[in-house]
Each structure stands twice: as C-alpha cells, then as structure tokens.
C-alpha cells in the first residue's frame, strides 16, 4: 500500500484546483473512516465567492429559500460589515442534507480547504447523520426537495394573491418561529420529500371537512351553554399546545388553505433548526476534534507540509481561544473551546485516567477506546445532558470555571468554585445554561372561548421572575391576533405560586375599507 504522502501533498499556498480538492478529500476520508470510524452522508463540496457566502448567510444557510425582506436586510448588514472590515466570513457553511453540502470559500488556501473538509464534510457530517436529535427531528434526505417546493409554492402564492398579502403571513409566522417547534415528538421522524403531493391532498381534505367544528358553534352569548367545560374544550382542540404555529395551521378559523401551508412551511424550517440549537457546543466540539486529529495525522504522514501545519494551527487556536472572565474580550464560554476541551478530556480519561476520573467516570475510565466512546456520546447526548454527564473536575480546574448567582435584588454571589464541594454545582449550573427549554418562554395555548367571542388564551409560566419584554410581547401578540382572526390574550403567571403577574391583549387588524 502506498504512503499517503506519495500520492498527494497539501501545502500552505493559495494555488489549487478542483483535482487538489478531490485528492485532499479522499485522503481525509481514509483517516476519518479508517481511524475515527466516522459514518457520514456523501459530501458535495461547492466552491463559492464571498458574495455567495454572504447570500448563504442571509438565507440562514439553506441553498434553496423562499423570498422575504428580512433576508435582504440581513445580506445588506453583513455585506456592509464585511466590506468595511468589521467582520470576517466563515471558512465554510455546512448543510444538514443528504448529500451533505459544504460551501467553501474560493479565497481559502489549500491547507484551509483541507481543514474545512475535515471539519465540515466529516465532523459535522457525522454528527448530523448520527446524533439522535437530528435522526428524530430532521429529514436530511428530503430537506432540499422540500425547500424547493417551499420556494416554488410561496412564489406561486405571491403571483396569485399578491406579494403584500404573502408578506403579512410570513412576517407573522417568522415572529412566532421560536414558538413554532414541538419539543416532544408527535410521531417519529419526518419525511419531507413528497410534501408537494401531500399539500394537494391537504387542500382536498380541507375543502371537504374544514371548519365543521367552528360552523356548529353558537354565534352569540345568548346561546351560551354551560357545557362543554374547560376540559372538554381542551380535549376538542388538543390543548394545551406549545407549538403555536401548529395550532394556528390546524385550528385558526379564518385562515385560507394557502396561508395554512405557509405556516406549515415556516414551522418545518423552525423544526429543522431546533436540534442545532440544542447541540451547538457538541456539534462544534465534534467537528473541531475531528479536524484536529485529521490535520495532525496528515502532517505526521507527510501529506501536510510545515507551512500548511502552521497555517492550520493559527486558525485552530483562534477558533478555540477562550478569554478569561475578566478579559475585556470575554462574552461567555466559546462553544468551540468548551466542546473541543471536553472531547479531548474524554479521550484522556479513556487512555490515562486518574483515580479521580475512575471515581467520577467508572464506565469509560481506562477503556482504551476514545473514538468509540466519543462516537457513542455524539449519538446519545445534547449539550445540556453531555455537560451533565461528562464535564470532569479536571476540566473544571483547567478552565477555572465557577458559578455565580445573579439576582437583581442583591449583589453577585460566587456560589461554587473548582473545589471538592463545588464541582457538581458548577457542572449543574453550566448544564442548565445549555438547556434550551429553560431559556425560552414557556408559552402555551390553554383555552379558546368557543361559544363567545372566540378569544384565544395563552399562558406564560414565569420562572425565577424572568418576564417577557413588554414591547416584544405586544408586537408578537399583534402578529398572533392577525393569524387567529379574533382577540388574543396572553397571561403571565408565576410558575411556583400560580399568581397572575400581568396580561396582554391584542385584537385582529380592522378589515380594509
């Protein structure tokens, strides 16, 4: 078998061609699959310009996206910052699809292209394909076809109903996007590939049966009856419901079929990105660990020359740099730094554990198989549970982590430091900081006054005194009232005492004319 270095060399120069990309990709694949045991989708490497990269930024990274003014606004802002030197562009963008699409910048040197492919085409790609959240919530094989359908469908709606009408629905749906995800599965997995066919079937079914419930309801308070009570109303409408876009798509009495389909499109896009919100640290840590191992192996085997290795190390150390808490540059924990440090620490525990490691991690300490241990963790965990399970006392000391209690009613208090008493408290506090559920409002639709004014009632359960920003809540509630078609009320209650703290009301916009 020939040595890798006899077949191809990667240098630090900027002179490369597509044959070089293919050669580097194939050598990286041998290490990724042969040594790390990675299981990936096929890769599709696309070389793009800086302007195309900015365009990919603006459309949230998806190669096919419907039109909306917010994407253009984002493009203009990012372009201005980039042209004036206030921000740089990513070396790559990777798409959770099958095949896995990796955009690389044409300005990258050959060494950087190798780094990007190791990081994205193998690290991120493996995580996308194998992590349980992505397997449960996303359809990598169908997302590109679905986005092509979504783009075509919304363009058709703009032609048929007018751009202004479509924009109103998209604005409202985007405002509710955070509350347009289901945290618990209704069914396992999603198949997006044939949404065009199912959209036509939904139109036929809605034309036949939609609004039967609403048509049978009493129109005025004079016909108000005592039954059904709240429990029966909730049963009829599937309440309480956390996914507001889902409820509106299925139950809003005045929406037209094309408006429901747009809500469905935005809801699917929101759900597609939901696993990424929960796994950013793990995903980047996995990709960084993979690229670090591969690039070092390429250098050891003589494929990557010294100049290319120095260029890689400069980029890598910049990515995983973590300022101290008292550094002016500190803005929180760098997910690349924490993720990479935890992956490296797990590898150390499997190879050369201390007595402390054996006490804390009896299942993996000294098992001698770091790559299999990491692959299992990449499958089974999200950021919150990964930190809760694997953050070690040794890494807490190394990163000088400590826990601070921040209460607006008192001074800052250091609750736990990196000592014997504080390890578990620090680990729990850091894990909580990655728990998406604890950092997003707990808003649910809880009731509808079916036989009265049809007002929709929502409830926000307030934890630790953290309430909604009034201006944001009022603006989003206006969008919700537009889609619902009747009055909407949002009540904030204390999660512990059930005491009502305040409420917001919004009504639908007045009809034109």
C-alpha positions in Angstrom: 0.0 0.0 0.0 1.5 3.4 -1.0 2.1 6.1 1.6 -0.4 9.0 1.6 2.4 11.4 1.0 3.4 9.6 -2.2 0.0 10.2 -3.7 -0.6 13.9 -2.8 0.8 16.9 -0.9 -1.1 19.7 0.8 0.8 23.0 1.1 0.2 26.4 2.6 -0.1 28.1 -0.8 -3.2 29.6 -2.3 -2.7 27.9 -5.7 -5.0 24.9 -6.0 -7.6 23.3 -8.4 -10.6 21.0 -8.2 -8.4 18.0 -8.6 -6.5 19.0 -5.5 -9.7 19.3 -3.6 -10.7 15.8 -4.6 -7.3 14.4 -3.7 -7.4 16.1 -0.2 -10.9 14.9 0.3 -10.1 11.3 -0.4 -7.1 11.3 1.9 -9.1 12.9 4.7 -11.8 10.3 4.2 -9.3 7.4 4.7 -8.4 8.8 8.1 -11.9 9.9 9.1 -13.4 6.4 8.4 -10.4 4.2 9.0 -9.1 5.7 12.2 -12.0 7.6 13.7 -14.7 5.3 12.5 -16.9 8.1 11.2 -20.1 7.3 9.3 -21.2 10.2 7.0 -23.5 11.1 4.2 -21.9 11.6 0.8 -20.3 15.0 0.6 -21.0 17.7 -2.0 -18.2 20.3 -2.0 -19.2 23.6 -3.6 -16.7 26.5 -4.1 -18.3 29.9 -3.8 -17.3 33.6 -3.7 -17.5 35.9 -0.8 -20.7 37.4 -2.1 -22.3 34.0 -2.4 -21.2 33.2 1.1 -23.0 36.4 2.3 -26.0 35.3 0.4 -25.9 31.9 2.1 -25.7 33.8 5.5 -28.8 35.8 4.7 -30.9 32.8 3.9 -30.0 31.0 7.1 -27.6 28.7 5.3 -30.1 26.8 3.2 -29.3 26.6 -0.6 -32.9 27.0 -1.6 -35.0 29.5 0.3 -38.2 31.5 -0.3 -38.0 35.3 -0.6 -38.6 37.5 2.3 -37.4 41.1 3.1 -35.6 40.0 6.2 -33.1 38.0 4.2 -32.2 41.1 2.1 -31.9 43.2 5.2 -29.5 40.6 6.7 -27.5 40.5 3.5 -27.1 44.3 3.4 -26.0 44.4 7.0 -23.5 41.6 6.7 -22.1 42.9 3.5 -21.5 46.4 4.9 -19.7 44.9 8.0 -17.6 42.7 5.8 -16.7 45.4 3.2 -15.6 47.8 6.0 -13.5 45.2 7.8 -15.7 45.0 10.9 -16.4 41.3 10.5 -15.0 38.3 8.6 -16.7 35.5 6.8 -16.8 31.8 7.8 -14.4 29.5 6.1 -17.4 27.2 5.3 -21.1 26.6 5.7 -22.4 23.1 6.0 -25.9 21.9 5.3 -27.6 19.0 7.2 -28.7 17.2 4.0 -28.1 14.1 2.1 -25.8 14.6 0.3 -24.2 16.8 2.9 -23.5 20.2 1.1 -20.3 22.0 2.2 -19.7 25.5 0.9 -16.0 26.5 0.8 -14.6 30.0 0.1 -12.6 30.3 -3.1 -10.2 32.6 -1.3 -9.1 29.8 1.1 -5.7 28.3 0.8 -5.3 24.6 0.1 -4.4 24.0 3.8 -7.6 25.8 4.8 -9.7 23.8 2.3 -8.4 20.6 3.9 -9.2 21.9 7.3 -12.7 22.9 6.2 -13.4 19.5 4.6 -12.1 17.7 7.8 -14.2 19.9 10.0 -17.5 20.1 8.0 -17.6 17.3 5.4 -16.6 14.7 8.1 -17.0 16.2 11.6 -20.3 18.0 11.2 -21.5 15.5 8.6 -21.0 12.6 11.0 -22.8 14.4 13.8 -25.8 15.3 11.6 -26.2 11.7 10.4 -25.8 10.0 13.8 -27.0 12.2 16.6 -30.3 11.1 18.0 -31.9 14.5 17.9 -31.2 15.0 14.2 -32.3 11.5 13.4 -35.6 12.1 15.2 -36.4 15.6 14.1 -34.9 16.2 10.7 -35.1 14.5 7.2 -31.7 15.1 5.6 -32.8 13.2 2.5 -35.9 15.3 2.0 -34.9 18.9 3.1 -33.6 20.0 -0.3 -36.7 18.8 -2.2 -38.9 20.3 0.5 -37.2 23.7 0.3 -37.5 23.7 -3.5 -41.2 23.0 -3.0 -41.5 25.8 -0.4 -39.7 28.3 -2.6 -41.9 27.5 -5.6 -45.1 27.4 -3.5 -44.5 30.8 -1.9 -43.6 32.3 -5.3 -46.8 30.9 -6.7 -48.8 32.5 -3.8 -47.1 35.9 -4.5 -48.2 35.7 -8.1 -51.8 34.6 -7.2 -52.5 36.6 -4.0 -50.0 39.5 -4.2 -46.6 40.0 -2.5 -48.1 42.2 0.2 -50.6 39.5 1.3 -47.9 36.8 1.4 -45.5 39.1 3.2 -48.0 39.7 6.0 -48.4 36.0 6.6 -44.6 35.4 6.5 -44.0 38.3 8.9 -46.4 36.9 11.4 -45.1 33.3 11.0 -41.5 34.5 11.4 -42.4 36.4 14.6 -43.8 33.2 16.1 -41.0 30.9 14.8 -39.4 30.3 18.2 -42.8 29.1 19.4 -43.3 27.1 16.2 -41.5 23.9 17.3 -42.6 20.8 19.0 -40.2 19.7 21.8 -41.8 16.3 22.1 -42.5 14.2 19.0 -46.0 13.5 17.8 -44.6 10.8 15.6 -41.1 9.5 14.9 -39.2 11.1 12.1 -40.2 13.4 9.2 -40.5 12.6 5.5 -40.4 15.9 3.6 -39.6 14.6 0.1 -43.2 14.3 -1.1 -44.7 17.4 0.5 -45.9 18.7 -2.9 -48.2 15.7 -3.2 -49.4 15.9 0.4 -50.1 19.6 0.0 -52.5 18.8 -2.7 -54.2 16.1 -0.6 -54.5 18.6 2.3 -56.2 21.1 0.0 -58.8 18.5 -1.0 -59.4 17.4 2.6 -59.7 20.9 3.9 -62.2 21.8 1.2 -64.3 18.8 2.2 -64.2 19.0 6.0 -62.5 22.2 7.3 -64.3 24.4 9.9 -67.1 21.9 10.7 -66.3 22.5 14.3 -66.5 26.3 14.0 -69.7 26.3 12.0 -71.5 24.3 14.6 -70.6 26.7 17.4 -73.2 29.1 18.8 -72.7 32.6 17.4 -73.7 34.8 20.3 -73.7 34.9 24.1 -77.5 34.4 24.1 -77.0 30.8 23.1 -74.2 30.3 25.6 -74.4 26.9 27.3 -72.7 25.5 30.3 -71.2 22.6 28.5 -68.6 21.7 27.5 -66.4 22.9 30.3 -62.8 23.7 30.0 -61.6 20.1 30.0 -63.9 19.3 27.1 -62.8 22.4 25.1 -59.2 21.4 25.7 -59.9 17.9 24.5 -61.7 19.1 21.3 -58.8 21.4 20.4 -55.9 19.4 21.7 -55.0 21.9 24.4 -52.7 22.9 26.0 -50.5 23.3 22.9 -46.9 24.6 23.0 -46.5 24.7 19.2 -48.4 27.9 18.3 -47.8 27.7 14.6 -49.0 24.1 14.5 -52.2 25.1 16.4 -52.9 28.1 14.1 -52.2 25.9 11.0 -54.7 23.4 12.1 -57.3 25.4 14.1 -57.4 29.1 13.1 -60.9 29.6 11.8 -60.4 32.3 9.2 -57.1 31.3 7.5 -57.2 30.3 3.9 -55.6 27.0 2.8 -52.6 28.8 1.2 -52.0 30.7 4.4 -52.0 27.5 6.4 -49.5 26.0 4.0 -47.1 28.9 4.6 -47.4 28.5 8.3 -46.6 24.8 7.8 -43.5 25.7 5.7 -42.2 28.1 8.4 -42.9 25.6 11.1 -40.9 22.9 9.2 -38.0 25.3 8.8 -38.1 26.1 12.5 -38.2 22.4 13.5 -35.3 21.6 11.1 -33.1 24.0 13.0 -34.3 23.1 16.5 -31.7 20.2 17.0 -29.0 22.7 16.1 -30.0 25.0 18.9 -29.6 22.1 21.4 -26.3 20.7 20.1 -24.2 23.7 19.0 -21.4 23.0 21.6 -21.3 19.3 20.9 -21.6 19.7 17.1 -18.7 22.2 17.0 -16.7 20.2 19.5 -17.1 17.1 17.5 -16.1 18.8 14.2 -13.2 20.5 15.9 -11.9 17.3 17.5 -12.2 15.5 14.1 -10.3 18.2 12.2 -7.6 18.4 14.8 -7.0 14.7 14.7 -7.1 14.5 10.9 -4.8 17.5 10.3 -2.3 16.3 12.7 -2.3 12.8 11.1 -1.9 14.4 7.7 1.2 16.2 8.9 2.6 13.1 10.6 2.3 11.2 7.4 4.0 13.9 5.3 0.9 15.0 3.4 0.5 18.4 5.0 3.8 20.4 4.9 5.1 22.5 7.8 3.8 25.7 6.3 0.3 24.3 6.0 0.5 22.9 9.5 1.4 26.3 10.9 -1.4 27.9 9.0 -3.8 25.3 10.4 -2.6 25.8 14.0 -3.0 29.5 13.7 -6.6 29.1 12.6 -7.3 26.3 15.1 -6.0 28.2 18.1 -8.1 31.3 17.1 -11.2 29.2 16.9 -10.7 27.5 20.4 -9.5 30.6 22.1 -11.3 31.2 25.4 -10.8 34.6 27.1 -10.7 34.7 30.9 -13.8 36.0 32.7 -12.0 39.3 33.5 -10.7 39.8 29.9 -12.4 42.6 28.0 -13.0 40.2 25.2 -15.0 37.8 27.3 -18.6 37.3 26.2 -19.3 33.9 27.6 -18.0 30.4 27.0 -16.8 29.8 23.5 -18.7 26.6 22.3 -15.8 25.6 20.1 -13.4 25.9 23.1 -15.6 24.1 25.6 -16.7 21.4 23.1 -13.1 20.6 21.9 -11.8 20.6 25.5 -14.5 18.2 26.6 -13.8 15.8 23.7 -10.1 15.9 24.4 -10.7 15.3 28.1 -12.9 12.3 27.4 -10.2 10.9 25.2 -7.7 11.4 28.1 -10.0 9.7 30.6 -10.3 6.6 28.3 -6.5 6.4 27.8 -4.8 7.6 31.1 -7.4 8.1 33.8 -6.5 9.4 37.3 -8.1 8.0 40.5 -10.4 10.9 40.4 -11.5 10.1 36.9 -12.2 6.5 37.9 -14.4 7.6 40.7 -16.4 10.1 38.5 -16.5 8.1 35.3 -16.3 4.3 36.1 -17.9 3.3 32.8 -15.4 4.9 30.5 -12.2 5.4 32.6 -9.3 3.4 31.1 -11.4 1.6 28.5 -8.7 2.3 25.9 -11.1 3.2 23.1 -11.5 7.0 23.0 -13.0 7.2 19.5 -15.8 4.6 20.2 -16.5 6.4 23.4 -16.9 9.7 21.7 -19.0 8.2 18.8 -21.4 6.9 21.4 -21.6 10.3 23.1 -22.2 12.0 19.8 -25.1 9.8 19.2 -26.8 9.9 22.6 -26.5 13.4 24.0 -27.3 17.0 23.5 -25.4 19.9 25.0 -27.2 20.0 28.4 -27.0 16.3 29.1 -23.5 16.0 27.7 -22.2 18.6 30.1 -24.1 17.0 33.0 -22.7 13.6 32.2 -19.1 14.3 31.1 -17.7 17.6 32.5 -14.9 16.4 34.8 -13.3 18.0 37.9 -10.0 18.1 36.0 -11.5 20.2 33.2 -13.3 22.5 35.6 -10.0 23.2 37.3 -8.2 23.6 33.9 -10.8 26.1 32.6 -11.1 27.8 36.0 -14.9 27.5 36.0 -17.0 28.9 38.8 -20.7 29.5 39.4 -22.2 33.0 40.1 -25.6 33.7 41.4 -27.0 36.8 39.7 -30.1 38.2 41.4 -31.3 41.7 40.5 -32.4 42.2 44.2 -28.9 41.6 45.6 -25.2 41.6 44.7 -23.5 39.0 42.6 -22.5 36.0 44.8 -20.0 33.3 43.9 -21.8 30.1 44.8 -19.4 27.4 43.8 -15.7 27.2 42.6 -13.5 24.5 41.3 -13.1 22.6 44.6 -14.4 19.3 46.0 -17.7 20.9 47.2 -18.2 22.9 44.0 -17.6 20.5 41.1 -21.2 19.2 40.9 -22.7 22.6 41.4 -20.6 24.1 38.7 -21.4 21.2 36.4 -25.1 21.5 37.0 -25.1 25.3 36.5 -23.2 25.0 33.2 -25.5 22.2 32.0 -28.6 24.4 32.9 -27.1 27.2 30.8 -27.3 24.9 27.7 -30.9 23.8 28.4 -32.9 25.5 25.6 -36.2 24.9 27.5 -35.0 26.8 30.5 -34.0 29.9 28.4 -37.1 30.2 26.2 -40.5 31.4 27.4 -42.8 28.6 28.5 -45.8 29.7 26.5 -48.8 27.5 25.7 -52.3 28.0 24.2 -54.6 26.9 27.0 -58.1 27.8 26.1 -60.5 29.3 23.5 -63.8 30.9 24.2 -65.6 28.8 21.6 -69.2 29.9 22.3 -68.4 33.5 23.0 -66.0 35.9 21.3 -63.6 33.1 20.3 -60.8 34.9 22.2 -57.6 32.8 22.3 -56.0 32.5 25.7 -52.2 31.9 26.1 -50.2 31.4 29.3 -46.6 32.1 30.0 -45.3 30.4 33.1 -42.7 32.7 34.6 -39.6 31.1 36.2 -37.2 33.0 38.5 -39.0 36.2 37.9 -37.9 36.5 34.3 -40.8 38.0 32.4 -41.3 38.9 28.7 -40.1 42.2 27.3 -43.3 44.2 27.1 -42.7 45.8 23.6 -41.7 42.5 22.1 -44.6 40.7 23.6 -47.1 43.2 22.3 -45.7 43.2 18.8 -45.7 39.4 18.6 -49.2 39.2 20.0 -50.4 41.5 17.2 -49.0 39.0 14.7 -50.7 36.2 16.5 -54.0 38.0 16.5 -53.7 38.7 12.8 -53.4 34.9 12.1 -56.0 33.9 14.6 -58.6 36.4 13.4 -60.1 37.2 16.8 -58.9 38.6 20.1 -55.9 37.1 21.8 -54.9 37.4 25.5 -51.5 36.4 27.0 -51.4 35.9 30.7 -48.1 35.7 32.6 -48.3 33.6 35.8 -45.7 32.7 38.4 -44.7 29.1 37.9 -44.5 28.4 41.6 -47.4 30.3 43.1 -49.8 30.3 40.1 -50.3 34.0 40.8 -51.3 36.2 37.8 -48.5 38.7 37.2 -49.8 40.7 34.2 -51.6 40.2 30.9 -51.5 41.5 27.3 -54.4 41.8 24.9 -54.5 42.2 21.1 -57.2 42.2 18.6 -57.1 41.4 14.9 -56.5 44.3 12.5 -59.5 46.2 11.2 -60.7 44.9 7.8 -59.7 47.2 4.8 -62.1 49.8 3.5 
